[in-house]
Amino acid sequence: MEPHGGALVRVRTAASVTAEVTPAAVADLALEPGTPVRLAVKAAAITLHPAAQAIG
């Protein structure tokens, strides 16, 4: 987890998925590094960004 964009926290998963959530959501979910999570994705809320480096 890392601060991102002021009002967001970036959460990265081992499956190379990144989600941006509010600090309130981090607190509500009691997220800490290493906390296992399941992601549910709302298709209308997806934004794709180029990867910083090639995966593979």
PDB file of N, CA, C and O in Angstrom, chain B, residues numbered from 101:
ATOM      1  N   MET B 101       0.838  -1.172   0.000  1.00  0.00           N
ATOM      2  CA  MET B 101       0.000   0.000   0.000  1.00  0.00           C
ATOM      3  C   MET B 101       0.884   1.235   0.000  1.00  0.00           C
ATOM      4  O   MET B 101       1.939   1.271   0.633  1.00  0.00           O
ATOM      5  N   GLU B 102       0.424   2.248  -0.728  1.00  0.00           N
ATOM      6  CA  GLU B 102       1.178   3.491  -0.767  1.00  0.00           C
ATOM      7  C   GLU B 102       0.224   4.657  -1.003  1.00  0.00           C
ATOM      8  O   GLU B 102      -0.766   4.506  -1.718  1.00  0.00           O
ATOM      9  N   PRO B 103       0.502   5.808  -0.418  1.00  0.00           N
ATOM     10  CA  PRO B 103      -0.338   6.975  -0.684  1.00  0.00           C
ATOM     11  C   PRO B 103      -0.293   7.304  -2.172  1.00  0.00           C
ATOM     12  O   PRO B 103       0.745   7.148  -2.814  1.00  0.00           O
ATOM     13  N   HIS B 104      -1.424   7.761  -2.722  1.00  0.00           N
ATOM     14  CA  HIS B 104      -1.460   8.078  -4.151  1.00  0.00           C
ATOM     15  C   HIS B 104      -2.513   9.141  -4.413  1.00  0.00           C
ATOM     16  O   HIS B 104      -3.689   8.930  -4.118  1.00  0.00           O
ATOM     17  N   GLY B 105      -2.121  10.248  -4.949  1.00  0.00           N
ATOM     18  CA  GLY B 105      -3.067  11.273  -5.361  1.00  0.00           C
ATOM     19  C   GLY B 105      -3.796  11.969  -4.230  1.00  0.00           C
ATOM     20  O   GLY B 105      -4.925  12.421  -4.421  1.00  0.00           O
ATOM     21  N   GLY B 106      -3.194  12.071  -3.067  1.00  0.00           N
ATOM     22  CA  GLY B 106      -3.801  12.804  -1.966  1.00  0.00           C
ATOM     23  C   GLY B 106      -4.886  12.044  -1.235  1.00  0.00           C
ATOM     24  O   GLY B 106      -4.686  11.641  -0.089  1.00  0.00           O
ATOM     25  N   ALA B 107      -6.039  11.836  -1.873  1.00  0.00           N
ATOM     26  CA  ALA B 107      -7.178  11.217  -1.199  1.00  0.00           C
ATOM     27  C   ALA B 107      -7.295   9.729  -1.499  1.00  0.00           C
ATOM     28  O   ALA B 107      -8.315   9.115  -1.188  1.00  0.00           O
ATOM     29  N   LEU B 108      -6.260   9.141  -2.101  1.00  0.00           N
ATOM     30  CA  LEU B 108      -6.321   7.720  -2.455  1.00  0.00           C
ATOM     31  C   LEU B 108      -5.120   6.973  -1.916  1.00  0.00           C
ATOM     32  O   LEU B 108      -4.070   7.553  -1.640  1.00  0.00           O
ATOM     33  N   VAL B 109      -5.301   5.670  -1.775  1.00  0.00           N
ATOM     34  CA  VAL B 109      -4.225   4.755  -1.399  1.00  0.00           C
ATOM     35  C   VAL B 109      -4.154   3.709  -2.490  1.00  0.00           C
ATOM     36  O   VAL B 109      -5.179   3.144  -2.872  1.00  0.00           O
ATOM     37  N   ARG B 110      -2.971   3.442  -2.994  1.00  0.00           N
ATOM     38  CA  ARG B 110      -2.793   2.429  -4.034  1.00  0.00           C
ATOM     39  C   ARG B 110      -2.500   1.093  -3.352  1.00  0.00           C
ATOM     40  O   ARG B 110      -1.586   0.985  -2.534  1.00  0.00           O
ATOM     41  N   VAL B 111      -3.286   0.090  -3.700  1.00  0.00           N
ATOM     42  CA  VAL B 111      -3.125  -1.264  -3.164  1.00  0.00           C
ATOM     43  C   VAL B 111      -2.705  -2.167  -4.308  1.00  0.00           C
ATOM     44  O   VAL B 111      -3.398  -2.245  -5.323  1.00  0.00           O
ATOM     45  N   ARG B 112      -1.583  -2.848  -4.159  1.00  0.00           N
ATOM     46  CA  ARG B 112      -1.080  -3.756  -5.198  1.00  0.00           C
ATOM     47  C   ARG B 112      -1.241  -5.197  -4.731  1.00  0.00           C
ATOM     48  O   ARG B 112      -1.074  -5.501  -3.550  1.00  0.00           O
ATOM     49  N   THR B 113      -1.565  -6.078  -5.671  1.00  0.00           N
ATOM     50  CA  THR B 113      -1.728  -7.492  -5.340  1.00  0.00           C
ATOM     51  C   THR B 113      -0.619  -8.314  -5.971  1.00  0.00           C
ATOM     52  O   THR B 113       0.081  -7.847  -6.870  1.00  0.00           O
ATOM     53  N   ALA B 114      -0.463  -9.543  -5.495  1.00  0.00           N
ATOM     54  CA  ALA B 114       0.533 -10.450  -6.052  1.00  0.00           C
ATOM     55  C   ALA B 114       0.203 -10.813  -7.496  1.00  0.00           C
ATOM     56  O   ALA B 114       1.084 -11.242  -8.240  1.00  0.00           O
ATOM     57  N   ALA B 115      -1.057 -10.646  -7.901  1.00  0.00           N
ATOM     58  CA  ALA B 115      -1.488 -10.979  -9.261  1.00  0.00           C
ATOM     59  C   ALA B 115      -1.325  -9.794 -10.208  1.00  0.00           C
ATOM     60  O   ALA B 115      -1.937  -9.775 -11.276  1.00  0.00           O
ATOM     61  N   SER B 116      -0.515  -8.810  -9.841  1.00  0.00           N
ATOM     62  CA  SER B 116      -0.253  -7.626 -10.665  1.00  0.00           C
ATOM     63  C   SER B 116      -1.498  -6.788 -10.923  1.00  0.00           C
ATOM     64  O   SER B 116      -1.624  -6.172 -11.981  1.00  0.00           O
ATOM     65  N   VAL B 117      -2.411  -6.762  -9.969  1.00  0.00           N
ATOM     66  CA  VAL B 117      -3.596  -5.909 -10.044  1.00  0.00           C
ATOM     67  C   VAL B 117      -3.407  -4.785  -9.043  1.00  0.00           C
ATOM     68  O   VAL B 117      -2.993  -5.019  -7.907  1.00  0.00           O
ATOM     69  N   THR B 118      -3.712  -3.564  -9.464  1.00  0.00           N
ATOM     70  CA  THR B 118      -3.599  -2.417  -8.585  1.00  0.00           C
ATOM     71  C   THR B 118      -4.961  -1.761  -8.451  1.00  0.00           C
ATOM     72  O   THR B 118      -5.662  -1.565  -9.444  1.00  0.00           O
ATOM     73  N   ALA B 119      -5.331  -1.425  -7.240  1.00  0.00           N
ATOM     74  CA  ALA B 119      -6.597  -0.723  -6.995  1.00  0.00           C
ATOM     75  C   ALA B 119      -6.300   0.534  -6.207  1.00  0.00           C
ATOM     76  O   ALA B 119      -5.419   0.548  -5.347  1.00  0.00           O
ATOM     77  N   GLU B 120      -7.040   1.587  -6.505  1.00  0.00           N
ATOM     78  CA  GLU B 120      -6.924   2.827  -5.748  1.00  0.00           C
ATOM     79  C   GLU B 120      -8.171   2.953  -4.895  1.00  0.00           C
ATOM     80  O   GLU B 120      -9.287   2.979  -5.415  1.00  0.00           O
ATOM     81  N   VAL B 121      -7.986   3.031  -3.589  1.00  0.00           N
ATOM     82  CA  VAL B 121      -9.098   3.098  -2.646  1.00  0.00           C
ATOM     83  C   VAL B 121      -8.886   4.281  -1.711  1.00  0.00           C
ATOM     84  O   VAL B 121      -7.776   4.798  -1.591  1.00  0.00           O
ATOM     85  N   THR B 122      -9.946   4.699  -1.060  1.00  0.00           N
ATOM     86  CA  THR B 122      -9.839   5.821  -0.127  1.00  0.00           C
ATOM     87  C   THR B 122      -9.217   5.351   1.183  1.00  0.00           C
ATOM     88  O   THR B 122      -9.305   4.171   1.521  1.00  0.00           O
ATOM     89  N   PRO B 123      -8.592   6.261   1.919  1.00  0.00           N
ATOM     90  CA  PRO B 123      -8.075   5.894   3.237  1.00  0.00           C
ATOM     91  C   PRO B 123      -9.183   5.350   4.147  1.00  0.00           C
ATOM     92  O   PRO B 123      -8.926   4.478   4.977  1.00  0.00           O
ATOM     93  N   ALA B 124     -10.413   5.860   3.998  1.00  0.00           N
ATOM     94  CA  ALA B 124     -11.526   5.349   4.805  1.00  0.00           C
ATOM     95  C   ALA B 124     -11.796   3.880   4.491  1.00  0.00           C
ATOM     96  O   ALA B 124     -12.082   3.093   5.393  1.00  0.00           O
ATOM     97  N   ALA B 125     -11.704   3.508   3.208  1.00  0.00           N
ATOM     98  CA  ALA B 125     -11.903   2.098   2.832  1.00  0.00           C
ATOM     99  C   ALA B 125     -10.791   1.227   3.404  1.00  0.00           C
ATOM    100  O   ALA B 125     -11.047   0.113   3.861  1.00  0.00           O
ATOM    101  N   VAL B 126      -9.557   1.730   3.382  1.00  0.00           N
ATOM    102  CA  VAL B 126      -8.439   0.980   3.977  1.00  0.00           C
ATOM    103  C   VAL B 126      -8.720   0.732   5.454  1.00  0.00           C
ATOM    104  O   VAL B 126      -8.518  -0.377   5.947  1.00  0.00           O
ATOM    105  N   ALA B 127      -9.185   1.756   6.161  1.00  0.00           N
ATOM    106  CA  ALA B 127      -9.489   1.617   7.590  1.00  0.00           C
ATOM    107  C   ALA B 127     -10.671   0.682   7.809  1.00  0.00           C
ATOM    108  O   ALA B 127     -10.610  -0.190   8.676  1.00  0.00           O
ATOM    109  N   ASP B 128     -11.756   0.849   7.034  1.00  0.00           N
ATOM    110  CA  ASP B 128     -12.943  -0.006   7.187  1.00  0.00           C
ATOM    111  C   ASP B 128     -12.618  -1.477   6.965  1.00  0.00           C
ATOM    112  O   ASP B 128     -13.158  -2.352   7.643  1.00  0.00           O
ATOM    113  N   LEU B 129     -11.725  -1.743   6.002  1.00  0.00           N
ATOM    114  CA  LEU B 129     -11.357  -3.128   5.678  1.00  0.00           C
ATOM    115  C   LEU B 129     -10.180  -3.631   6.507  1.00  0.00           C
ATOM    116  O   LEU B 129      -9.781  -4.789   6.388  1.00  0.00           O
ATOM    117  N   ALA B 130      -9.627  -2.760   7.346  1.00  0.00           N
ATOM    118  CA  ALA B 130      -8.462  -3.094   8.182  1.00  0.00           C
ATOM    119  C   ALA B 130      -7.314  -3.641   7.330  1.00  0.00           C
ATOM    120  O   ALA B 130      -6.675  -4.629   7.691  1.00  0.00           O
ATOM    121  N   LEU B 131      -7.064  -2.981   6.193  1.00  0.00           N
ATOM    122  CA  LEU B 131      -6.003  -3.432   5.288  1.00  0.00           C
ATOM    123  C   LEU B 131      -4.635  -3.061   5.824  1.00  0.00           C
ATOM    124  O   LEU B 131      -4.410  -1.942   6.285  1.00  0.00           O
ATOM    125  N   GLU B 132      -3.741  -4.006   5.757  1.00  0.00           N
ATOM    126  CA  GLU B 132      -2.336  -3.820   6.093  1.00  0.00           C
ATOM    127  C   GLU B 132      -1.551  -4.628   5.089  1.00  0.00           C
ATOM    128  O   GLU B 132      -2.097  -5.569   4.513  1.00  0.00           O
ATOM    129  N   PRO B 133      -0.278  -4.299   4.850  1.00  0.00           N
ATOM    130  CA  PRO B 133       0.515  -5.109   3.927  1.00  0.00           C
ATOM    131  C   PRO B 133       0.444  -6.588   4.312  1.00  0.00           C
ATOM    132  O   PRO B 133       0.649  -6.954   5.470  1.00  0.00           O
ATOM    133  N   GLY B 134       0.151  -7.425   3.321  1.00  0.00           N
ATOM    134  CA  GLY B 134       0.055  -8.861   3.547  1.00  0.00           C
ATOM    135  C   GLY B 134      -1.350  -9.354   3.857  1.00  0.00           C
ATOM    136  O   GLY B 134      -1.571 -10.563   3.927  1.00  0.00           O
ATOM    137  N   THR B 135      -2.317  -8.439   4.045  1.00  0.00           N
ATOM    138  CA  THR B 135      -3.693  -8.839   4.315  1.00  0.00           C
ATOM    139  C   THR B 135      -4.282  -9.505   3.071  1.00  0.00           C
ATOM    140  O   THR B 135      -4.287  -8.892   2.004  1.00  0.00           O
ATOM    141  N   PRO B 136      -4.779 -10.742   3.177  1.00  0.00           N
ATOM    142  CA  PRO B 136      -5.408 -11.373   2.004  1.00  0.00           C
ATOM    143  C   PRO B 136      -6.728 -10.676   1.672  1.00  0.00           C
ATOM    144  O   PRO B 136      -7.508 -10.358   2.571  1.00  0.00           O
ATOM    145  N   VAL B 137      -6.977 -10.439   0.384  1.00  0.00           N
ATOM    146  CA  VAL B 137      -8.203  -9.783  -0.056  1.00  0.00           C
ATOM    147  C   VAL B 137      -8.743 -10.471  -1.306  1.00  0.00           C
ATOM    148  O   VAL B 137      -8.022 -11.186  -2.001  1.00  0.00           O
ATOM    149  N   ARG B 138     -10.026 -10.238  -1.576  1.00  0.00           N
ATOM    150  CA  ARG B 138     -10.644 -10.619  -2.846  1.00  0.00           C
ATOM    151  C   ARG B 138     -11.109  -9.330  -3.493  1.00  0.00           C
ATOM    152  O   ARG B 138     -11.633  -8.443  -2.819  1.00  0.00           O
ATOM    153  N   LEU B 139     -10.922  -9.226  -4.788  1.00  0.00           N
ATOM    154  CA  LEU B 139     -11.314  -8.019  -5.496  1.00  0.00           C
ATOM    155  C   LEU B 139     -12.593  -8.265  -6.276  1.00  0.00           C
ATOM    156  O   LEU B 139     -12.735  -9.289  -6.944  1.00  0.00           O
ATOM    157  N   ALA B 140     -13.511  -7.336  -6.190  1.00  0.00           N
ATOM    158  CA  ALA B 140     -14.704  -7.321  -7.038  1.00  0.00           C
ATOM    159  C   ALA B 140     -14.593  -6.051  -7.874  1.00  0.00           C
ATOM    160  O   ALA B 140     -14.338  -4.971  -7.341  1.00  0.00           O
ATOM    161  N   VAL B 141     -14.782  -6.182  -9.162  1.00  0.00           N
ATOM    162  CA  VAL B 141     -14.563  -5.065 -10.061  1.00  0.00           C
ATOM    163  C   VAL B 141     -15.865  -4.660 -10.731  1.00  0.00           C
ATOM    164  O   VAL B 141     -16.571  -5.493 -11.299  1.00  0.00           O
ATOM    165  N   LYS B 142     -16.171  -3.379 -10.660  1.00  0.00           N
ATOM    166  CA  LYS B 142     -17.334  -2.819 -11.340  1.00  0.00           C
ATOM    167  C   LYS B 142     -16.834  -2.300 -12.695  1.00  0.00           C
ATOM    168  O   LYS B 142     -16.044  -1.358 -12.748  1.00  0.00           O
ATOM    169  N   ALA B 143     -17.294  -2.915 -13.782  1.00  0.00           N
ATOM    170  CA  ALA B 143     -16.769  -2.606 -15.108  1.00  0.00           C
ATOM    171  C   ALA B 143     -16.830  -1.121 -15.435  1.00  0.00           C
ATOM    172  O   ALA B 143     -15.918  -0.608 -16.085  1.00  0.00           O
ATOM    173  N   ALA B 144     -17.851  -0.425 -15.017  1.00  0.00           N
ATOM    174  CA  ALA B 144     -17.988   1.002 -15.323  1.00  0.00           C
ATOM    175  C   ALA B 144     -16.976   1.851 -14.565  1.00  0.00           C
ATOM    176  O   ALA B 144     -16.805   3.028 -14.884  1.00  0.00           O
ATOM    177  N   ALA B 145     -16.309   1.286 -13.575  1.00  0.00           N
ATOM    178  CA  ALA B 145     -15.378   2.051 -12.751  1.00  0.00           C
ATOM    179  C   ALA B 145     -13.913   1.739 -13.052  1.00  0.00           C
ATOM    180  O   ALA B 145     -13.033   2.120 -12.280  1.00  0.00           O
ATOM    181  N   ILE B 146     -13.640   1.061 -14.148  1.00  0.00           N
ATOM    182  CA  ILE B 146     -12.270   0.669 -14.479  1.00  0.00           C
ATOM    183  C   ILE B 146     -11.596   1.744 -15.316  1.00  0.00           C
ATOM    184  O   ILE B 146     -12.186   2.272 -16.259  1.00  0.00           O
ATOM    185  N   THR B 147     -10.365   2.060 -14.968  1.00  0.00           N
ATOM    186  CA  THR B 147      -9.517   2.919 -15.777  1.00  0.00           C
ATOM    187  C   THR B 147      -8.218   2.182 -15.993  1.00  0.00           C
ATOM    188  O   THR B 147      -7.610   1.707 -15.034  1.00  0.00           O
ATOM    189  N   LEU B 148      -7.779   2.076 -17.237  1.00  0.00           N
ATOM    190  CA  LEU B 148      -6.522   1.395 -17.541  1.00  0.00           C
ATOM    191  C   LEU B 148      -5.413   2.426 -17.696  1.00  0.00           C
ATOM    192  O   LEU B 148      -5.601   3.479 -18.305  1.00  0.00           O
ATOM    193  N   HIS B 149      -4.241   2.099 -17.126  1.00  0.00           N
ATOM    194  CA  HIS B 149      -3.062   2.947 -17.220  1.00  0.00           C
ATOM    195  C   HIS B 149      -1.919   2.098 -17.764  1.00  0.00           C
ATOM    196  O   HIS B 149      -1.838   0.911 -17.447  1.00  0.00           O
ATOM    197  N   PRO B 150      -1.040   2.671 -18.571  1.00  0.00           N
ATOM    198  CA  PRO B 150       0.097   1.895 -19.069  1.00  0.00           C
ATOM    199  C   PRO B 150       0.949   1.392 -17.911  1.00  0.00           C
ATOM    200  O   PRO B 150       1.113   2.079 -16.903  1.00  0.00           O
ATOM    201  N   ALA B 151       1.483   0.198 -18.065  1.00  0.00           N
ATOM    202  CA  ALA B 151       2.362  -0.363 -17.042  1.00  0.00           C
ATOM    203  C   ALA B 151       3.658   0.411 -17.011  1.00  0.00           C
ATOM    204  O   ALA B 151       4.127   0.899 -18.039  1.00  0.00           O
ATOM    205  N   ALA B 152       4.236   0.522 -15.827  1.00  0.00           N
ATOM    206  CA  ALA B 152       5.516   1.210 -15.670  1.00  0.00           C
ATOM    207  C   ALA B 152       6.644   0.418 -16.321  1.00  0.00           C
ATOM    208  O   ALA B 152       7.631   0.992 -16.781  1.00  0.00           O
ATOM    209  N   GLN B 153       6.492  -0.891 -16.355  1.00  0.00           N
ATOM    210  CA  GLN B 153       7.506  -1.755 -16.967  1.00  0.00           C
ATOM    211  C   GLN B 153       6.800  -2.950 -17.575  1.00  0.00           C
ATOM    212  O   GLN B 153       5.686  -3.288 -17.176  1.00  0.00           O
ATOM    213  N   ALA B 154       7.431  -3.578 -18.519  1.00  0.00           N
ATOM    214  CA  ALA B 154       6.846  -4.751 -19.176  1.00  0.00           C
ATOM    215  C   ALA B 154       6.740  -5.898 -18.186  1.00  0.00           C
ATOM    216  O   ALA B 154       7.634  -6.111 -17.367  1.00  0.00           O
ATOM    217  N   ILE B 155       5.627  -6.643 -18.271  1.00  0.00           N
ATOM    218  CA  ILE B 155       5.405  -7.799 -17.409  1.00  0.00           C
ATOM    219  C   ILE B 155       5.811  -9.037 -18.195  1.00  0.00           C
ATOM    220  O   ILE B 155       5.438  -9.194 -19.357  1.00  0.00           O
ATOM    221  N   GLY B 156       6.554  -9.890 -17.573  1.00  0.00           N
ATOM    222  CA  GLY B 156       6.889 -11.120 -18.283  1.00  0.00           C
ATOM    223  C   GLY B 156       8.239 -11.511 -18.022  1.00  0.00           C
ATOM    224  O   GLY B 156       8.697 -12.529 -18.538  1.00  0.00           O
TER     225      GLY B 156
END
